[in-house]
């Protein structure tokens, strides 16, 4: 592995593993076989030692906040991973239980166990259990960020403005193709995993289906159909011009490195073709759209990872900056324009058709348009008796219904609505100095907002 990519790897020293023992790859946060630095490193170790390699995943039936929708998406992704591993001659096992405990138990007799870095509290605790109990060395690989979180910065960053130059200085070194390593001991995989039955009713038509194969298809559609105008149209709720990659990034079905490289390659190819065609000049929208995509995919997403990694209160009101908490508390007794119960909000039964539409979109599809999610969170703050309760409710709804809930992006997105990664604005009732959004702004900014409401039943 090249030197820069080697910075993704952290070897936790421990007792020597069994001589000639199996190399284990505990696949948990990166459910994919493409652009998976942890998998390729595990294959490299197995080849180097002349040892067999086994991949396993631990299904936990009580993951905090997970629903039938999340488990269905996860299982679809695991089926893809198992089939694609089998095609490379690598066996895959599906286990059940506490992931850290199961991984430590499976490490008995192994020479090394490799897994991915996990950014959230449950993921980190599982890996701590593994490190405490594993009888062999443990290798952690940061494969779900473009620039490894601890390489970018040793501390929590204040905003996108402070983290952006640090990432820009580093990302070229880490935006490299990840070539699949041939597994020397590859052979026919004769015992496929025993899959649990699908949790609940079949997925609704048009809903998202998990897996790296589907992620690759959707990425191809985005590049060919929507990337050129992405910079201009991504925030228009009625146009649905987003990449649709967030659930696949959350479940590790696709790598941000692959998305970025494919977008950059697509841009370079089209610009080259345009320059070679006589009189065909680029209008500049494609380069700008790719820059916008990289900003959101790398800078904004990795700001969220930085927040989750370094702020131990990332999933609570206490994670907010002092100025935001102070101003929200000062205005916590302000009269609200309306107060809605948690049940009314969950059902999308407010007097605001725009808010109802985005709540219905989230409940029905498992995703909410990114711009509308900001408006959604701001209105929960405005319609709830106090900011602490509003914060908790926004997180609960986001985690329950979004396919990318329980994720650094979700935690940072909710926190942003309450002032995180932002600056003080003009003071007003309820919000204090936290940025304000209203329906007049939606109407002014988006001419087609009524079409969005019609589509989602606001």
C-alpha positions as CSV (number, residue, x, y, z in Angstrom):
1,X,0.0,0.0,0.0
2,X,1.3,3.4,-0.9
3,X,2.6,5.6,1.9
4,X,-0.3,8.1,1.9
5,X,-2.8,5.3,1.9
6,X,-0.9,3.6,4.7
7,X,-2.0,6.5,6.9
8,X,-5.4,5.0,6.9
9,X,-4.1,2.0,8.9
10,X,-3.8,1.8,12.7
11,X,-2.3,-1.4,14.1
12,X,-3.3,-2.0,17.7
13,X,-0.5,-3.9,19.3
14,X,-1.5,-7.0,21.3
15,X,-0.5,-10.6,21.7
16,X,0.9,-12.4,18.7
17,X,-1.8,-14.3,16.8
18,X,-1.7,-17.9,15.9
19,X,1.2,-18.7,13.6
20,X,-0.2,-19.4,10.2
21,X,-3.7,-18.7,11.6
22,X,-6.5,-17.3,9.5
23,X,-6.6,-13.6,8.7
24,X,-10.1,-12.3,9.6
25,X,-11.8,-9.3,8.2
26,X,-14.7,-8.1,10.3
27,X,-16.8,-6.2,7.8
28,X,-19.1,-3.9,9.7
29,X,-19.0,-0.3,8.6
30,X,-18.0,-0.9,4.9
31,X,-20.4,-3.4,3.4
32,X,-18.8,-3.5,0.0
33,X,-16.0,-5.1,-2.0
34,X,-15.1,-2.1,-4.2
35,X,-12.9,0.7,-3.0
36,X,-12.6,-1.0,0.4
37,X,-9.1,-0.4,1.9
38,X,-9.8,-2.7,4.8
39,X,-10.7,-5.6,2.6
40,X,-7.7,-5.1,0.3
41,X,-5.4,-4.8,3.2
42,X,-6.8,-8.1,4.7
43,X,-6.2,-9.8,1.4
44,X,-2.7,-8.5,1.2
45,X,-1.9,-9.8,4.7
46,X,-3.4,-13.3,3.9
47,X,-1.4,-13.5,0.7
48,X,1.8,-12.3,2.4
49,X,1.4,-15.0,5.1
50,X,0.1,-17.7,2.9
51,X,-2.9,-17.9,5.2
52,X,-6.6,-18.2,4.5
53,X,-8.9,-15.2,4.7
54,X,-12.5,-15.2,6.1
55,X,-14.8,-12.2,6.1
56,X,-17.7,-12.0,8.6
57,X,-20.4,-9.5,9.6
58,X,-22.2,-9.4,12.9
59,X,-25.9,-8.6,12.8
60,X,-27.2,-7.0,16.0
61,X,-31.0,-7.1,16.4
62,X,-31.2,-4.2,18.8
63,X,-29.0,-1.5,17.2
64,X,-30.1,1.8,18.7
65,X,-32.8,3.5,16.5
66,X,-32.7,0.9,13.8
67,X,-36.0,-0.1,12.2
68,X,-37.3,-2.7,9.7
69,X,-36.4,-0.3,6.8
70,X,-32.8,-0.1,8.0
71,X,-32.4,-3.8,8.5
72,X,-33.9,-4.6,5.0
73,X,-31.5,-2.1,3.4
74,X,-28.6,-3.6,5.4
75,X,-29.5,-7.2,4.4
76,X,-29.7,-6.3,0.8
77,X,-26.2,-4.8,1.0
78,X,-24.9,-7.9,2.8
79,X,-26.2,-10.2,0.0
80,X,-24.4,-8.1,-2.6
81,X,-21.2,-8.2,-0.5
82,X,-21.4,-12.0,0.0
83,X,-21.9,-12.7,-3.7
84,X,-19.1,-10.4,-4.8
85,X,-16.8,-11.9,-2.2
86,X,-17.7,-15.4,-3.4
87,X,-16.8,-14.3,-7.0
88,X,-13.3,-13.5,-5.6
89,X,-13.1,-16.9,-3.8
90,X,-13.4,-15.4,-0.4
91,X,-15.8,-17.0,2.2
92,X,-18.3,-14.8,4.0
93,X,-20.1,-15.6,7.3
94,X,-23.1,-13.9,8.8
95,X,-23.1,-13.9,12.6
96,X,-25.5,-12.5,15.2
97,X,-24.9,-11.0,18.6
98,X,-22.9,-8.2,20.2
99,X,-20.5,-7.3,17.4
100,X,-17.5,-6.6,19.6
101,X,-18.0,-9.8,21.7
102,X,-18.6,-11.9,18.6
103,X,-15.5,-10.5,16.8
104,X,-13.3,-11.1,19.8
105,X,-14.5,-14.7,20.1
106,X,-13.9,-15.4,16.4
107,X,-10.4,-14.0,16.7
108,X,-9.3,-17.0,18.8
109,X,-6.9,-18.9,16.6
110,X,-6.5,-16.1,14.1
111,X,-3.3,-14.4,13.2
112,X,-4.8,-10.9,12.8
113,X,-8.2,-9.4,12.7
114,X,-8.8,-6.4,10.4
115,X,-11.8,-4.1,10.6
116,X,-12.8,-0.5,9.7
117,X,-12.7,2.5,11.9
118,X,-16.2,3.4,13.2
119,X,-17.1,7.0,14.0
120,X,-20.2,6.7,16.2
121,X,-20.3,5.7,19.8
122,X,-21.7,2.2,19.3
123,X,-19.2,1.4,16.6
124,X,-16.3,2.7,18.7
125,X,-17.4,0.7,21.7
126,X,-17.6,-2.5,19.7
127,X,-14.0,-1.9,18.5
128,X,-12.9,-1.1,22.1
129,X,-14.3,-4.5,23.2
130,X,-12.5,-6.2,20.4
131,X,-9.2,-4.6,21.3
132,X,-9.7,-5.4,25.0
133,X,-10.5,-9.1,24.4
134,X,-8.9,-10.2,21.1
135,X,-6.0,-12.7,21.5
136,X,-4.4,-11.4,18.3
137,X,-3.4,-8.0,16.8
138,X,-6.2,-5.8,15.7
139,X,-5.9,-3.5,12.6
140,X,-8.3,-0.6,12.2
141,X,-8.6,1.0,8.7
142,X,-10.3,4.3,8.0
143,X,-11.9,3.5,4.7
144,X,-15.2,5.5,4.8
145,X,-13.6,9.0,4.6
146,X,-11.5,10.4,1.7
147,X,-9.0,11.9,4.2
148,X,-8.7,9.8,7.4
149,X,-10.4,11.7,10.2
150,X,-7.3,11.9,12.4
151,X,-5.0,12.9,9.5
152,X,-7.3,15.9,8.7
153,X,-7.2,17.4,12.1
154,X,-6.3,16.4,15.7
155,X,-9.3,18.3,17.1
156,X,-12.9,19.3,16.6
157,X,-13.2,21.9,13.9
158,X,-15.4,25.0,14.3
159,X,-16.9,25.1,10.8
160,X,-16.5,24.2,7.1
161,X,-14.3,27.3,6.8
162,X,-11.7,26.0,9.2
163,X,-11.6,22.4,8.0
164,X,-11.8,23.1,4.2
165,X,-8.2,24.3,3.8
166,X,-6.9,21.3,5.8
167,X,-8.8,18.8,3.6
168,X,-7.9,20.6,0.4
169,X,-4.2,20.3,1.2
170,X,-4.6,16.6,1.7
171,X,-7.2,15.2,-0.5
172,X,-5.2,14.8,-3.7
173,X,-2.9,12.3,-1.8
174,X,-5.9,10.2,-0.8
175,X,-8.1,10.4,-3.9
176,X,-6.5,7.3,-5.5
177,X,-8.0,4.3,-7.2
178,X,-8.2,1.2,-5.0
179,X,-7.2,-1.7,-7.2
180,X,-8.6,-5.2,-6.1
181,X,-5.9,-7.5,-4.8
182,X,-6.1,-11.1,-6.2
183,X,-6.6,-13.5,-3.4
184,X,-4.0,-16.2,-3.8
185,X,-5.9,-18.9,-1.8
186,X,-9.1,-18.3,-3.7
187,X,-11.3,-21.3,-4.2
188,X,-15.0,-22.2,-4.7
189,X,-17.1,-20.9,-1.8
190,X,-19.5,-23.9,-1.2
191,X,-21.4,-22.8,1.9
192,X,-23.4,-19.5,1.4
193,X,-24.5,-17.7,4.5
194,X,-27.9,-18.5,6.1
195,X,-29.9,-15.4,5.6
196,X,-32.6,-14.3,8.0
197,X,-36.1,-13.8,6.6
198,X,-37.0,-10.2,5.5
199,X,-38.1,-8.1,8.4
200,X,-41.7,-7.1,7.7
201,X,-43.5,-6.5,4.4
202,X,-41.7,-6.1,1.1
203,X,-40.2,-2.7,0.3
204,X,-42.6,-0.3,-1.3
205,X,-42.3,0.3,-5.1
206,X,-39.8,3.0,-5.9
207,X,-38.1,2.8,-2.5
208,X,-34.4,2.5,-2.0
209,X,-32.8,-0.9,-2.2
210,X,-29.4,-1.5,-0.5
211,X,-26.1,-2.9,-1.8
212,X,-23.0,-1.9,-3.7
213,X,-24.5,-3.1,-7.0
214,X,-27.5,-0.8,-6.8
215,X,-25.2,2.0,-5.5
216,X,-23.0,1.7,-8.6
217,X,-26.1,1.8,-10.9
218,X,-27.5,4.9,-9.2
219,X,-24.1,6.6,-9.3
220,X,-23.9,6.0,-13.1
221,X,-27.4,7.4,-13.5
222,X,-26.4,10.5,-11.6
223,X,-23.3,11.1,-13.6
224,X,-24.9,10.8,-16.9
225,X,-28.3,12.4,-16.2
226,X,-27.9,15.0,-13.4
227,X,-24.2,15.9,-12.7
228,X,-23.9,18.6,-15.3
229,X,-26.6,20.7,-13.7
230,X,-26.1,19.5,-10.1
231,X,-24.6,22.8,-8.9
232,X,-27.6,24.7,-10.2
233,X,-30.5,22.3,-9.3
234,X,-29.4,20.3,-6.3
235,X,-31.3,22.5,-3.9
236,X,-34.5,22.6,-5.8
237,X,-36.9,20.2,-3.9
238,X,-39.2,19.7,-6.8
239,X,-36.5,18.7,-9.2
240,X,-35.0,15.9,-7.1
241,X,-31.5,16.5,-8.6
242,X,-29.5,15.0,-5.8
243,X,-27.0,12.2,-6.1
244,X,-29.1,9.8,-3.8
245,X,-25.8,8.5,-2.4
246,X,-26.4,9.2,1.3
247,X,-28.0,5.9,2.3
248,X,-25.3,4.0,0.5
249,X,-22.5,6.0,2.1
250,X,-24.1,5.5,5.5
251,X,-24.2,1.7,5.1
252,X,-20.8,1.6,3.5
253,X,-22.2,0.3,0.2
254,X,-20.1,2.8,-1.7
255,X,-16.9,4.7,-1.0
256,X,-16.7,8.5,-1.2
257,X,-13.4,8.0,-3.0
258,X,-15.1,6.1,-5.8
259,X,-17.8,8.7,-6.1
260,X,-15.3,11.5,-6.3
261,X,-13.0,9.8,-8.8
262,X,-15.8,8.8,-11.1
263,X,-17.2,12.3,-11.1
264,X,-13.8,13.8,-11.8
265,X,-13.2,11.3,-14.6
266,X,-16.6,12.0,-16.1
267,X,-15.9,15.7,-16.1
268,X,-12.4,15.4,-17.6
269,X,-13.7,13.1,-20.4
270,X,-16.6,15.4,-21.4
271,X,-14.3,18.5,-21.3
272,X,-11.8,16.7,-23.4
273,X,-14.4,15.7,-25.9
274,X,-15.7,19.3,-26.0
275,X,-12.3,20.8,-26.6
276,X,-11.7,18.4,-29.5
277,X,-15.0,19.2,-31.1
278,X,-14.7,22.2,-33.4
279,X,-16.7,25.1,-32.1
280,X,-18.0,23.2,-29.1
281,X,-17.1,25.2,-26.0
282,X,-17.9,24.1,-22.4
283,X,-20.4,26.4,-20.7
284,X,-18.7,25.9,-17.3
285,X,-21.6,24.2,-15.6
286,X,-20.0,20.8,-15.4
287,X,-16.7,21.9,-13.6
288,X,-18.8,24.0,-11.2
289,X,-21.1,21.1,-10.5
290,X,-18.2,18.7,-9.8
291,X,-16.7,21.3,-7.4
292,X,-20.0,21.5,-5.6
293,X,-20.3,17.8,-5.4
294,X,-16.7,17.5,-3.9
295,X,-17.5,20.2,-1.4
296,X,-20.5,18.3,-0.1
297,X,-19.1,14.8,-0.5
298,X,-15.8,15.5,1.1
299,X,-15.6,18.8,3.0
300,X,-19.1,18.9,4.5
301,X,-19.4,15.1,5.1
302,X,-15.9,15.0,6.7
303,X,-16.8,18.0,8.9
304,X,-19.6,15.8,10.2
305,X,-17.2,12.9,10.8
306,X,-14.8,15.3,12.6
307,X,-17.7,16.5,14.8
308,X,-18.8,12.9,15.7
309,X,-15.2,11.7,16.3
310,X,-14.1,14.6,18.5
311,X,-17.3,15.7,20.3
312,X,-18.4,13.2,22.8
313,X,-21.8,14.8,23.0
314,X,-22.4,14.7,19.2
315,X,-25.9,13.3,19.6
316,X,-27.2,15.8,22.2
317,X,-28.0,19.4,22.7
318,X,-24.8,19.8,24.7
319,X,-22.8,19.5,21.5
320,X,-23.8,23.0,20.4
321,X,-21.4,25.9,20.7
322,X,-21.7,28.1,23.8
323,X,-23.1,31.0,21.9
324,X,-25.9,28.9,20.5
325,X,-26.9,27.4,23.8
326,X,-26.8,30.8,25.5
327,X,-29.0,32.5,22.9
328,X,-31.5,29.6,22.7
329,X,-31.9,29.4,26.4
330,X,-32.4,33.2,26.6
331,X,-35.3,32.8,24.2
332,X,-36.6,29.5,25.5
333,X,-39.6,31.3,27.1
334,X,-40.6,33.2,24.0
335,X,-44.1,32.7,22.7
336,X,-44.1,30.2,19.8
337,X,-46.2,30.9,16.7
338,X,-47.6,27.3,17.2
339,X,-46.9,24.3,19.4
340,X,-47.3,20.9,18.0
341,X,-47.1,17.6,19.8
342,X,-44.5,14.9,18.8
343,X,-47.4,12.8,17.4
344,X,-48.6,15.7,15.2
345,X,-45.1,16.3,13.9
346,X,-44.4,12.7,13.2
347,X,-47.7,12.4,11.3
348,X,-47.0,15.6,9.3
349,X,-50.1,17.3,10.7
350,X,-49.0,21.0,11.0
351,X,-50.4,24.1,9.4
352,X,-47.3,24.3,7.1
353,X,-47.8,22.4,3.9
354,X,-44.1,22.6,3.0
355,X,-43.1,21.1,6.3
356,X,-45.7,18.4,6.1
357,X,-44.5,17.5,2.6
358,X,-40.9,17.0,3.7
359,X,-42.0,15.0,6.7
360,X,-44.1,12.8,4.5
361,X,-41.2,12.4,2.0
362,X,-39.0,11.1,4.8
363,X,-41.5,8.7,6.3
364,X,-42.6,7.3,2.9
365,X,-39.2,7.1,1.1
366,X,-36.6,7.0,3.8
367,X,-34.9,10.2,2.5
368,X,-35.7,13.9,2.7
369,X,-34.4,16.5,0.2
370,X,-31.3,18.0,1.8
371,X,-32.4,21.7,1.6
372,X,-35.8,20.8,3.1
373,X,-34.1,18.9,5.9
374,X,-32.6,22.3,7.1
375,X,-36.1,23.9,6.9
376,X,-37.6,20.9,8.7
377,X,-35.2,21.1,11.6
378,X,-35.6,24.9,12.0
379,X,-39.4,24.6,12.2
380,X,-39.2,21.9,14.9
381,X,-37.2,24.4,16.9
382,X,-39.9,27.0,16.3
383,X,-42.8,24.8,17.2
384,X,-41.5,23.0,20.3
385,X,-41.9,24.3,23.8
386,X,-38.1,24.5,24.5
387,X,-34.9,24.0,22.4
388,X,-33.8,20.9,24.3
389,X,-37.0,19.0,23.6
390,X,-36.9,20.2,20.0
391,X,-33.3,18.9,19.5
392,X,-34.2,15.5,21.0
393,X,-37.3,15.2,18.8
394,X,-35.5,16.2,15.6
395,X,-32.8,13.6,16.3
396,X,-35.4,10.9,17.1
397,X,-37.4,11.5,13.9
398,X,-34.3,11.7,11.7
399,X,-32.9,8.5,13.1
400,X,-36.1,6.6,12.9
401,X,-37.1,7.5,9.4
402,X,-34.0,8.4,7.4
403,X,-32.1,5.6,5.8
404,X,-29.0,7.6,6.6
405,X,-30.1,8.3,10.2
406,X,-27.7,7.4,13.1
407,X,-24.9,8.8,11.0
408,X,-22.4,11.7,11.4
409,X,-24.2,13.6,8.6
410,X,-27.5,13.3,10.4
411,X,-26.0,14.4,13.8
412,X,-24.3,17.3,12.2
413,X,-27.3,18.2,10.1
414,X,-29.6,18.4,13.1
415,X,-27.0,20.3,15.1
416,X,-26.6,22.8,12.3
417,X,-30.3,23.7,12.6
418,X,-29.6,24.8,16.2
419,X,-26.4,26.8,15.4
420,X,-23.6,24.2,15.1
421,X,-21.0,25.0,12.4
422,X,-22.6,28.3,11.9
423,X,-22.3,31.9,13.2
424,X,-24.6,34.2,15.1
425,X,-27.2,36.1,13.0
426,X,-29.6,38.9,13.7
427,X,-31.4,38.3,17.0
428,X,-35.1,37.4,16.8
429,X,-37.8,35.7,18.9
430,X,-37.4,31.9,19.6
431,X,-34.3,31.6,17.6
432,X,-32.2,34.2,19.3
433,X,-29.1,34.6,17.2
434,X,-29.5,31.1,15.5
435,X,-30.1,31.3,11.7
436,X,-33.8,31.6,10.8
437,X,-35.7,30.1,7.9
438,X,-39.3,30.6,6.9
439,X,-41.8,29.6,4.2
440,X,-41.5,32.9,2.4
441,X,-37.9,32.1,1.8
442,X,-38.9,28.8,0.2
443,X,-41.4,30.4,-2.1
444,X,-38.9,33.1,-3.1
445,X,-36.1,30.7,-3.7
446,X,-37.9,27.9,-5.4
447,X,-40.6,28.6,-8.0
448,X,-41.6,24.9,-8.1
449,X,-42.1,24.4,-4.4
450,X,-45.8,23.9,-4.9
451,X,-45.0,20.9,-7.1
452,X,-43.0,19.4,-4.2
453,X,-46.0,19.9,-1.9
454,X,-48.3,18.2,-4.4
455,X,-46.0,15.3,-4.9
456,X,-45.6,14.5,-1.2
457,X,-49.0,15.5,0.0
458,X,-48.3,18.5,2.2
